[in-house]
């Protein structure tokens, strides 16, 4: 899970609330249709100042904020209808400033943010409902920047990577729950760039090379650590020689140009087979078929 954007978990209640314009100084009180209080604001010069509170229809507290000149300045607390805290943070001129927290309805922490003038700045940490850490991200001026680690619900490391200006840059590693690496790759500006290795299962491994997010160069497929296939790519299209290897040493080489097979050379024991491919159009579909097959014994 990559949370690079400046994301709030839920909407902050209480910002830019309309007040009774007839009250210059004093207390402004509003009511729900059931007669219970809906809000109570302290007013100074027609603006909210001091502690201002909003209530659910049940009468339970919904929001309590510290205002100055009509804007939240200081502590702001938001509650679930069950009475437990949903949010607690500090504000400066209606913008989050400093450390703030979001909570699950069970009372466990959901997110811990650090803000500066409304932008994420510092470490942000997300948690699962069971209290285990989900992900930690370093932000600078609203952009994800720095080392990031993600965990599963049991506390096992899932991913670690480096973020610069909200994009993957540098090494990214993905893990299985047992700690084994299933992917390792280098990124540049959010896309794969350089060497990468992928373990789709316990038997196979793929080594690739990328340039600006596209396969470029030789890719190698291993099975039980034995090389079984190599492919040559150019901008994610097969272009060059693809070789299949067998355990007994036999090989099949296929030459591709722009994704299409041109020649195939098979070596089996003392026999060499050369095949040439031509392009045909059948029912409007372009296919490549064998045109010549030459066999020779060594």
QUIDARA-V630462 format. One record per residue. SS is DSSP state (H for helix, E for strand, L for the rest). PHI is phi in degrees with one decimal (NA if undefined). Layout:
ss-><SS | SS>
phi-><PHI | PHI>
This chain:
ss-><L | L | L | L | L | L | L | L | L | L | L | L | L | L | L | L | L | L | L | L | L | L | L | L | E | E | E | E | E | E | E | L | L | L | L | L | E | E | E | E | E | E | E | E | L | L | E | E | L | E | E | E | E | E | E | L | L | L | L | L | E | E | E | E | E | E | E | E | L | L | E | E | E | E | E | E | E | E | E | L | L | L | L | L | E | E | E | E | E | E | E | E | L | L | E | E | E | E | E | E | E | E | E | L | L | L | L | L | E | E | E | E | E | E | E | E | L | L | E | E | L | E | E | E | E | E | E | L | L | L | L | L | E | E | E | E | E | E | E | E | L | L | E | E | L | E | E | E | E | E | E | L | L | L | L | L | E | E | E | E | E | E | E | E | L | L | E | E | L | E | E | E | E | E | E | L | L | L | L | L | E | E | E | E | E | E | E | E | L | L | E | E | E | E | E | E | E | E | L | L | L | L | L | E | E | E | E | E | E | E | E | L | L | E | E | L | E | E | E | E | E | E | E | L | L | E | E | E | E | E | E | E | E | E | L | L | E | E | L | E | E | E | E | E | E | L | L | L | L | L | E | E | E | E | E | E | E | L | L | E | E | E | E | E | E | E | E | E | L | L | E | E | E | E | E | E | E | E | E | E | E | E | L | L | E | E | E | E | E | E | E | E | E | E | E | E | E | L>
phi-><NA | -110.3 | -106.1 | -91.0 | -85.2 | -78.0 | -116.7 | -95.1 | -73.2 | -147.3 | -71.6 | -75.0 | -96.8 | 112.2 | -86.5 | 59.0 | -79.6 | -72.4 | -119.0 | -73.2 | -69.6 | -78.2 | -92.8 | -87.0 | -138.9 | 142.8 | -119.7 | -102.8 | -123.8 | -117.8 | -131.8 | -74.6 | -64.4 | -81.6 | 92.8 | -80.8 | -65.3 | -101.8 | -159.0 | -145.7 | -116.6 | -89.5 | -115.3 | -140.9 | 54.2 | 65.5 | -125.8 | -65.4 | -146.7 | 85.6 | -75.9 | -125.0 | -130.5 | -119.8 | -130.6 | -73.7 | -61.7 | -74.3 | 101.4 | -72.9 | -67.0 | -105.9 | -145.3 | -137.0 | -134.3 | -99.6 | -110.3 | -147.5 | 53.9 | 83.0 | -125.8 | -70.4 | -135.7 | 120.9 | -76.6 | -131.5 | -125.9 | -123.3 | -120.6 | -75.3 | -66.9 | -81.5 | 96.7 | -84.8 | -67.7 | -100.7 | -149.7 | -147.6 | -162.7 | -110.5 | -126.2 | -138.1 | 53.1 | 71.7 | -118.3 | -61.7 | -149.6 | 105.6 | -88.6 | -138.3 | -133.7 | -110.2 | -128.3 | -79.7 | -64.6 | -81.4 | 98.2 | -73.0 | -65.3 | -105.8 | -145.0 | -117.5 | -109.2 | -128.0 | -122.5 | -139.2 | 53.1 | 89.3 | -105.6 | -60.1 | -153.7 | 113.4 | -80.2 | -116.7 | -128.4 | -103.2 | -128.7 | -78.6 | -60.3 | -80.0 | 94.6 | -73.0 | -69.5 | -97.3 | -158.2 | -123.5 | -134.1 | -93.8 | -117.3 | -134.0 | 53.0 | 87.1 | -116.2 | -64.5 | -148.8 | 127.2 | -80.5 | -126.3 | -129.7 | -121.0 | -126.9 | -89.2 | -65.7 | -95.4 | 94.3 | -79.7 | -68.4 | -105.3 | -146.7 | -136.7 | -158.9 | -119.3 | -116.4 | -130.1 | 52.5 | 80.3 | -126.2 | -64.4 | -145.7 | 102.8 | -80.5 | -123.3 | -128.5 | -110.5 | -122.4 | -80.9 | -56.7 | -83.8 | 95.5 | -74.6 | -78.7 | -109.1 | -152.5 | -144.7 | -151.7 | -100.9 | -121.6 | -142.9 | 53.6 | 89.3 | -126.9 | -62.1 | -154.6 | 110.0 | -75.4 | -147.2 | -137.1 | -135.2 | -114.5 | -66.6 | -154.3 | -75.8 | -106.3 | -100.7 | -145.4 | -120.7 | -113.8 | -124.0 | -132.9 | -118.2 | -130.0 | 52.7 | 85.7 | -120.2 | -61.0 | -153.2 | 116.5 | -96.7 | -104.5 | -125.6 | -111.3 | -115.5 | -131.9 | 51.9 | 72.9 | -95.0 | -71.2 | -115.3 | -162.3 | -126.6 | -131.3 | -111.7 | -119.4 | -139.1 | 51.9 | 65.8 | -118.3 | -59.3 | -155.6 | 128.8 | -91.4 | -108.9 | -123.6 | -105.6 | -112.3 | -112.1 | -64.3 | -85.4 | 98.4 | -69.4 | -135.3 | -128.9 | -104.7 | -122.3 | -93.0 | -110.6 | -130.8 | 52.6 | 89.4 | -111.3 | -73.9 | -117.4 | -135.3 | -135.8 | -120.0 | -110.9 | -118.4 | -133.7 | 54.9 | -102.9 | -105.8 | -118.9 | -120.6 | -112.6 | -120.5 | -115.5 | -111.0 | -127.4 | -90.1 | -130.7 | -114.0 | -120.9 | 52.4 | 80.9 | -107.2 | -83.8 | -131.4 | -112.3 | -127.1 | -70.1 | -112.4 | -136.6 | -130.5 | -112.7 | -116.3 | -147.8 | -100.6 | -84.0>
